[in-house]
Amino acid sequence: MRVLFCSTGGAGHLRPMVPLALAFQLRGHGVAWATSPDALLELAQTGFELFPAGLAMDDARRIYHQRCPEAASLHGEEHAGHTFPRLFGGVVAPAMIADLEAALDLYAPDLVVLEPAALAMPLVCQRHDVKYVTHGYGLKPPQSHLNAAMREFAPHWQMAGIEPPQDAGLYRDLYIDIAPPSLQTVQEFMPDSSQLLSPCAFQSMCEPDLPSKLLHAMICSRQPKIYLTFGTVFNQLEALRTAAIGLARLDAVVVATVGGSGNMDDFSSLPENVHVERYLNQAALLKHCSAVVSHGGAGTVLGAAAYGVPQLILPQAADHFRNARAVANVGAGLVIGHDRCTPDAIESSALCLLTTRAYATAAQCLADEIRLMPTVDDVVTRLEKSQSVH
């Protein structure tokens, strides 16, 4: 079988799909990937056949801000609801169509696996009569986001002579869901048309262990260990440094990652209990952690959940607010809104996480739930069987 994966350029959208692609490859199937040109380097060592598709994400974001100057004055969930449809539906999707058409012609896949922001691919697959499934990267996008995205992208469906689908074509067949059901609302979780997939494979992908000095501190120190991250997109926000200042006051080992574009100098004045790195193997770090403090990106939230670590979430944009509510609703963490994000609030909330047993208990329940979710091998087997029937 020949399988073509398709994603937009964000690491948080691409990386959760890699374990399934590698599992197909290990079974002897051909695997290719179509994604934004700037994301191809992320896949360079996989052995997949690679196809650039559309714009680099920085260029797409620049166009979005040029077209929508009002976005600069929006905050919180209002900003998130504005960005998804206009960035992915109005800018990214139209720019991907021609390249995805070419990729399907050249690779001739039997199956396409796409992520929910790759809104051009359902249209291209339907035009080529190619079977496809959607692979989630966190909680499903709200229906309101999809409705708005289709208002942006509907003319391209209409030009193809196809009625624009309300669900953007994402749920025509199978939805591969990496979020545990307890984090989802009834509307988000569709047991009849969903295939659960444990996010553990995504969290434990083979990467280097922790640097030796840091590993020694994590193993030998009796202090609580706190992981602080704002991911790869929101790592230049002032809230990250505010969080580091608050956490530094605790009697704890604090490990902060700032990504490739973060400014290490912003953290140079912090005390020695704060360790700042650009990148770390999240799975190698999480198994030592007592708490995670983050922006609420899906990769971090599901990673902490998979390892049973309670979370303090400081939501900034995108899906962070929904992720934060989901964690708080099951009792596995706390949330600090933008208007309350001060070093004092972060210090006291993190201390509450570390000293209140109920948060650790709820977080461990999430980890137990995730541990029982199907593996990538289970999902490949299902897709192989469905393809043979098809």
C-alpha positions as CSV (number, residue, x, y, z in Angstrom):
1,M,0.0,0.0,0.0
2,R,1.1,3.6,-0.7
3,V,0.2,6.1,2.0
4,L,0.5,9.9,1.6
5,F,0.5,12.0,4.8
6,C,-0.4,15.6,4.6
7,S,0.1,18.4,7.1
8,T,0.5,22.1,7.4
9,G,3.9,23.4,8.6
10,G,3.5,23.7,12.3
11,A,5.5,21.2,14.4
12,G,2.5,20.6,16.6
13,H,0.4,19.6,13.7
14,L,3.1,17.4,12.0
15,R,4.8,15.5,14.8
16,P,1.8,13.7,16.2
17,M,1.4,11.9,12.8
18,V,5.0,10.7,12.5
19,P,4.6,7.5,14.6
20,L,1.7,6.3,12.4
21,A,3.8,7.0,9.3
22,L,6.8,5.2,10.7
23,A,4.5,2.2,11.7
24,F,3.3,2.0,8.1
25,Q,6.9,2.1,6.9
26,L,7.9,-0.7,9.2
27,R,5.1,-2.8,7.8
28,G,6.7,-2.4,4.4
29,H,4.2,0.1,3.0
30,G,5.4,3.1,0.9
31,V,5.1,6.4,2.8
32,A,5.3,9.9,1.4
33,W,4.6,13.3,3.0
34,A,3.3,16.6,1.6
35,T,3.7,19.6,3.8
36,S,4.8,23.2,3.9
37,P,8.3,23.7,2.4
38,D,9.8,24.9,5.7
39,A,8.6,21.7,7.5
40,L,10.4,19.3,5.1
41,L,13.6,19.4,7.2
42,E,11.7,17.9,10.1
43,L,11.1,14.8,8.0
44,A,14.5,14.7,6.2
45,Q,15.8,11.6,8.1
46,T,12.6,9.5,7.9
47,G,13.1,8.0,4.4
48,F,9.7,9.2,3.4
49,E,9.2,10.6,-0.2
50,L,8.7,14.3,0.4
51,F,6.6,16.9,-1.5
52,P,6.6,20.6,-0.7
53,A,3.0,22.0,-0.7
54,G,2.0,25.6,-0.4
55,L,3.6,28.4,1.5
56,A,6.1,28.4,4.3
57,M,4.2,29.0,7.5
58,D,6.0,32.3,8.3
59,D,4.9,33.6,4.8
60,A,1.3,32.4,5.4
61,R,1.1,34.1,8.8
62,R,2.5,37.3,7.2
63,I,-0.2,37.3,4.5
64,Y,-2.8,36.6,7.2
65,H,-1.8,39.6,9.2
66,Q,-1.7,41.8,6.0
67,R,-5.2,40.8,5.1
68,C,-6.6,40.9,8.6
69,P,-5.0,43.9,10.5
70,E,-7.8,43.7,13.0
71,A,-6.2,40.5,14.3
72,A,-3.6,42.6,16.1
73,S,-6.3,43.9,18.5
74,L,-7.8,40.6,19.3
75,H,-6.9,38.5,22.4
76,G,-7.7,35.2,23.9
77,E,-10.3,32.9,22.4
78,E,-11.6,35.7,20.2
79,H,-8.1,35.7,18.5
80,A,-8.1,31.9,18.2
81,G,-11.6,31.9,16.6
82,H,-10.4,34.5,14.1
83,T,-7.1,32.9,13.2
84,F,-7.9,29.3,12.4
85,P,-10.4,30.0,9.6
86,R,-8.6,32.9,8.0
87,L,-5.1,31.5,8.2
88,F,-5.8,27.9,7.4
89,G,-8.9,28.3,5.3
90,G,-8.2,31.6,3.7
91,V,-4.4,31.5,3.2
92,V,-2.8,28.1,3.7
93,A,-5.4,25.9,2.0
94,P,-5.7,27.8,-1.4
95,A,-1.9,27.9,-1.7
96,M,-1.7,24.1,-1.2
97,I,-4.2,22.9,-3.8
98,A,-1.9,22.9,-6.9
99,D,1.0,21.2,-5.1
100,L,-1.3,18.6,-3.6
101,E,-2.8,17.8,-7.0
102,A,0.7,17.3,-8.3
103,A,1.7,15.1,-5.3
104,L,-1.3,12.8,-5.9
105,D,-0.6,12.6,-9.6
106,L,3.1,11.7,-9.0
107,Y,2.8,9.4,-6.0
108,A,-0.6,7.8,-6.7
109,P,-1.4,6.9,-3.1
110,D,-3.9,4.2,-2.1
111,L,-4.6,6.1,1.2
112,V,-4.1,9.7,2.4
113,V,-3.8,10.6,6.1
114,L,-4.3,14.3,6.8
115,E,-4.5,16.6,9.8
116,P,-7.4,18.9,10.5
117,A,-5.7,22.2,9.4
118,A,-4.8,20.7,6.0
119,L,-8.1,21.9,4.7
120,A,-7.2,21.6,1.0
121,M,-6.6,17.9,1.0
122,P,-10.2,16.6,1.4
123,L,-11.1,18.6,-1.7
124,V,-8.1,17.3,-3.6
125,C,-8.8,13.7,-2.5
126,Q,-12.5,13.9,-3.5
127,R,-11.5,15.3,-6.9
128,H,-9.1,12.3,-7.4
129,D,-11.4,9.7,-5.8
130,V,-8.7,8.8,-3.2
131,K,-9.7,7.4,0.2
132,Y,-8.5,9.5,3.1
133,V,-8.7,9.6,6.9
134,T,-8.1,12.5,9.3
135,H,-5.5,12.3,12.1
136,G,-6.0,14.7,15.0
137,Y,-3.3,16.6,16.8
138,G,-5.3,17.3,19.9
139,L,-8.9,18.1,20.6
140,K,-11.0,18.5,17.5
141,P,-11.4,22.0,16.1
142,P,-14.7,23.5,17.2
143,Q,-17.5,23.3,14.6
144,S,-17.7,27.1,14.6
145,H,-14.0,27.2,13.4
146,L,-14.8,24.8,10.6
147,N,-17.9,26.7,9.6
148,A,-15.9,29.9,9.3
149,A,-13.0,28.1,7.5
150,M,-15.4,26.8,4.9
151,R,-16.8,30.3,4.4
152,E,-13.2,31.2,3.4
153,F,-12.5,28.1,1.3
154,A,-15.9,27.2,-0.1
155,P,-15.3,28.9,-3.5
156,H,-12.7,26.3,-4.3
157,W,-15.1,23.5,-3.6
158,Q,-17.7,25.2,-5.8
159,M,-15.2,25.7,-8.6
160,A,-14.6,22.0,-8.5
161,G,-18.4,21.4,-8.8
162,I,-18.7,19.9,-5.3
163,E,-21.0,21.2,-2.6
164,P,-18.8,22.5,0.3
165,P,-19.2,20.1,3.3
166,Q,-20.1,21.5,6.7
167,D,-17.4,19.6,8.4
168,A,-14.8,20.8,5.8
169,G,-14.6,17.2,4.6
170,L,-12.5,16.2,7.6
171,Y,-14.9,13.5,8.9
172,R,-16.1,11.9,5.8
173,D,-14.7,8.6,6.8
174,L,-12.5,7.8,9.8
175,Y,-11.1,10.2,12.4
176,I,-8.0,9.1,14.3
177,D,-8.3,10.6,17.7
178,I,-5.2,11.0,20.0
179,A,-7.1,12.8,22.8
180,P,-8.4,10.6,25.6
181,P,-12.2,10.6,25.8
182,S,-12.3,12.0,29.3
183,L,-10.7,15.3,28.0
184,Q,-13.4,15.7,25.4
185,T,-17.0,16.9,25.3
186,V,-19.8,14.7,23.9
187,Q,-19.7,16.7,20.7
188,E,-16.0,16.2,20.2
189,F,-15.9,12.5,20.8
190,M,-17.6,10.4,18.1
191,P,-17.1,6.7,19.0
192,D,-18.9,5.4,15.9
193,S,-16.6,7.2,13.4
194,S,-13.4,7.6,15.5
195,Q,-10.4,5.4,16.0
196,L,-8.6,6.2,19.2
197,L,-4.8,6.2,19.1
198,S,-2.6,6.6,22.1
199,P,-0.4,9.7,22.1
200,C,2.3,7.8,23.9
201,A,4.0,6.9,20.7
202,F,4.3,10.5,19.8
203,Q,5.7,11.4,23.2
204,S,8.3,8.6,23.3
205,M,9.8,8.9,19.8
206,C,13.5,8.1,19.7
207,E,15.4,11.3,20.6
208,P,18.6,11.9,22.6
209,D,18.4,11.6,26.4
210,L,18.8,14.7,28.6
211,P,22.2,16.4,28.8
212,S,24.3,14.6,31.5
213,K,24.4,17.6,33.9
214,L,20.7,18.1,33.7
215,L,20.0,14.4,34.0
216,H,22.1,14.2,37.1
217,A,20.1,17.1,38.6
218,M,16.8,15.4,37.8
219,I,17.8,12.1,39.2
220,C,19.8,13.2,42.3
221,S,17.9,16.2,43.6
222,R,15.1,15.6,46.1
223,Q,13.4,18.8,45.1
224,P,10.3,18.8,42.9
225,K,11.0,19.1,39.2
226,I,9.0,21.5,37.1
227,Y,9.0,21.6,33.3
228,L,8.3,25.0,31.7
229,T,7.6,25.3,28.0
230,F,5.7,27.5,25.6
231,G,6.3,25.2,22.6
232,T,7.8,26.3,19.3
233,V,5.5,29.1,18.2
234,F,4.7,31.0,21.4
235,N,8.2,30.8,22.9
236,Q,9.0,34.5,22.5
237,L,6.1,35.8,24.6
238,E,6.7,37.8,27.8
239,A,4.5,35.3,29.7
240,L,7.2,32.7,29.4
241,R,9.7,34.8,31.3
242,T,7.0,35.8,33.8
243,A,6.4,32.1,34.5
244,A,10.1,31.5,34.9
245,I,10.5,34.3,37.4
246,G,7.5,32.9,39.5
247,L,8.7,29.3,39.4
248,A,12.3,30.3,40.3
249,R,11.1,31.3,43.7
250,L,10.1,27.8,44.6
251,D,12.3,25.2,46.2
252,A,12.3,23.2,43.0
253,V,14.4,22.3,40.0
254,V,12.9,24.3,37.1
255,V,13.7,23.3,33.5
256,A,12.6,25.8,30.8
257,T,12.9,25.2,27.0
258,V,12.8,28.3,24.7
259,G,13.1,26.7,21.3
260,G,15.2,27.8,18.4
261,S,13.9,31.3,18.3
262,G,13.7,32.0,22.0
263,N,16.1,34.5,23.6
264,M,18.3,32.7,26.1
265,D,19.6,36.0,27.5
266,D,16.1,36.8,28.8
267,F,16.7,34.1,31.5
268,S,20.3,34.9,32.3
269,S,19.4,36.7,35.6
270,L,17.4,33.8,37.1
271,P,18.8,31.8,40.0
272,E,20.7,28.5,39.6
273,N,17.7,26.3,40.2
274,V,16.4,27.3,36.7
275,H,17.9,25.4,33.8
276,V,17.3,26.9,30.4
277,E,17.7,24.8,27.2
278,R,16.6,25.3,23.6
279,Y,15.3,21.8,23.0
280,L,14.9,18.7,25.2
281,N,13.5,15.3,24.7
282,Q,10.1,15.9,26.3
283,A,9.5,12.3,27.1
284,A,12.9,11.9,28.8
285,L,12.1,15.0,30.9
286,L,8.5,14.3,31.8
287,K,9.2,11.0,33.5
288,H,11.1,13.0,36.2
289,C,8.6,15.8,36.6
290,S,6.3,16.7,39.4
291,A,4.5,19.5,37.4
292,V,4.3,21.0,34.0
293,V,3.8,24.7,33.3
294,S,2.9,25.6,29.7
295,H,0.9,27.6,27.2
296,G,-1.5,24.7,26.7
297,G,-0.4,23.5,23.3
298,A,-1.8,20.0,22.5
299,G,1.6,18.3,22.3
300,T,2.6,19.5,25.8
301,V,-0.8,18.9,27.3
302,L,-1.1,15.3,26.0
303,G,2.6,14.7,26.8
304,A,2.0,15.6,30.5
305,A,-1.2,13.7,30.5
306,A,0.5,10.6,29.2
307,Y,3.1,10.7,32.0
308,G,0.5,11.5,34.7
309,V,2.0,14.9,35.5
310,P,-0.3,17.7,36.8
311,Q,-0.4,20.9,34.8
312,L,-0.5,24.6,35.2
313,I,-1.7,26.2,32.0
314,L,-1.3,29.8,30.9
315,P,-3.3,29.8,27.6
316,Q,-2.2,32.3,25.0
317,A,-4.0,31.5,21.7
318,A,-5.1,28.7,19.3
319,D,-6.5,25.7,21.0
320,H,-4.8,26.5,24.4
321,F,-8.0,27.7,26.0
322,R,-10.0,24.5,25.2
323,N,-7.1,22.3,26.3
324,A,-6.8,24.2,29.5
325,R,-10.5,23.9,30.3
326,A,-10.3,20.1,29.5
327,V,-7.4,19.6,31.9
328,A,-9.1,21.7,34.7
329,N,-12.4,19.9,34.2
330,V,-10.9,16.5,35.1
331,G,-9.1,18.0,38.0
332,A,-5.6,17.4,36.6
333,G,-4.4,21.0,36.6
334,L,-5.0,24.7,37.1
335,V,-5.4,27.6,34.7
336,I,-4.2,31.2,34.9
337,G,-5.8,33.6,32.5
338,H,-3.9,36.4,30.7
339,D,-5.2,39.1,33.1
340,R,-3.9,37.2,36.2
341,C,-0.5,36.1,34.8
342,T,2.0,37.4,37.4
343,P,5.0,35.8,39.1
344,D,3.0,35.7,42.3
345,A,0.1,33.9,40.8
346,I,2.3,31.4,39.0
347,E,4.3,30.8,42.2
348,S,1.3,30.2,44.3
349,S,-0.6,28.1,41.7
350,A,2.5,25.9,41.1
351,L,3.0,25.4,44.8
352,C,-0.7,24.3,45.0
353,L,-0.2,21.7,42.3
354,L,2.9,20.4,44.1
355,T,1.2,20.1,47.5
356,T,-2.3,19.1,46.7
357,R,-2.5,15.3,46.2
358,A,-5.8,15.5,44.2
359,Y,-4.1,17.0,41.1
360,A,-1.5,14.2,41.0
361,T,-4.3,11.6,41.4
362,A,-6.4,13.0,38.6
363,A,-3.3,13.3,36.4
364,Q,-2.5,9.6,37.0
365,C,-6.0,8.7,36.0
366,L,-5.5,10.4,32.7
367,A,-2.2,8.5,32.2
368,D,-4.0,5.2,33.0
369,E,-6.6,6.0,30.4
370,I,-4.1,6.8,27.8
371,R,-2.1,3.7,28.5
372,L,-5.2,1.6,27.5
373,M,-5.7,3.4,24.2
374,P,-4.9,1.6,20.9
375,T,-1.3,1.6,19.6
376,V,0.0,2.7,16.2
377,D,0.2,-1.0,15.2
378,D,-3.5,-1.4,16.1
379,V,-4.4,1.5,13.9
380,V,-2.3,0.4,11.0
381,T,-3.9,-3.0,11.1
382,R,-7.4,-1.4,11.0
383,L,-6.4,0.8,8.1
384,E,-4.9,-2.2,6.2
385,K,-8.1,-4.1,6.6
386,S,-10.3,-1.3,5.6
387,Q,-8.2,-0.6,2.5
388,S,-8.3,-4.2,1.4
389,V,-12.1,-4.1,1.7
390,H,-12.1,-0.8,-0.2
